[in-house]
Amino acid sequence: MNPQDYEVDIRPLAEKDGGGFVATVPDLPGCRSDGATPHEALTNAYDAIACWIEGAEELGRAVPSPRRAAA
């Protein structure tokens, strides 16, 4: 599966939480990342998705298919 096929939600972090942006992947429980900019958060999220999928496969766990259709 391609990490870019998964929906990534990006939202700003409050300054008290360090600022920047957090990226979460609704289809993959616990899969999240962050970055100083929305673009950096997205790029880091794609890396986190790839690692999440790799880890699940190594453990023999099912990998959910992305809900959104690939463009």
N, C-alpha and C positions, 0 to 999 in steps of 0.2 A: 504494500500500500504506500501511496505517496503522501508524505506529510502535508503537502499543500492542498490535499483533498479535504482535510479536516477544517471545520469552522474554528476560528480563533477569535475570542472576544477580548478586546483591549480596552482598558479603562485607566484613567489617571490615578496615581497614588497620592494621598495627602502628603504634604511636606513633613508632617509628624511621623509618617511611615517611611520616610526616605525620599519621597518624590519619585519622579519618573512614571513609568507605566507598567501595569501588570497585564499579562496575557494568560488567559485560561482556555482550556480545550474541553468544551462541554461533553464531548463523546468519550473522553478518556479520563476517568476519575483520578483526581490528584495531579493531572498533567497541567503544569503551569510554568511560567517563566516571567522575566521582567526585563526592562531595559530603560535607558535614559530617554529614548524617544519612542514613539509608536512603531516606527520601522525597526528599530533595534529589538523591541519587545517581540515583534512578529518573527523576525529572523531567529531569535533565541527560542521562540515557541516551536518553530519548525524543527530545530535541533532537539528540543525536549520531546516532541512527538516521535521522532525517529528513535530516541533512546527508550521511550515508553514502549513502543512496539517491539523493539529488540528485547527488552527485559521480559515482556509478557511472553514472547515466543520462546525464550530460553527457559522460562518456567512452565511451559506447556499450557499457558492460559490463552483463552480466546481473545482476539483483538476485534473490538467493535468496528463495524464498517462505518465510514463517515456518513452522517445524515444528509449532508448537502451534496448535490450533484457536482461533479467536477466540471469546470468550465472548459 
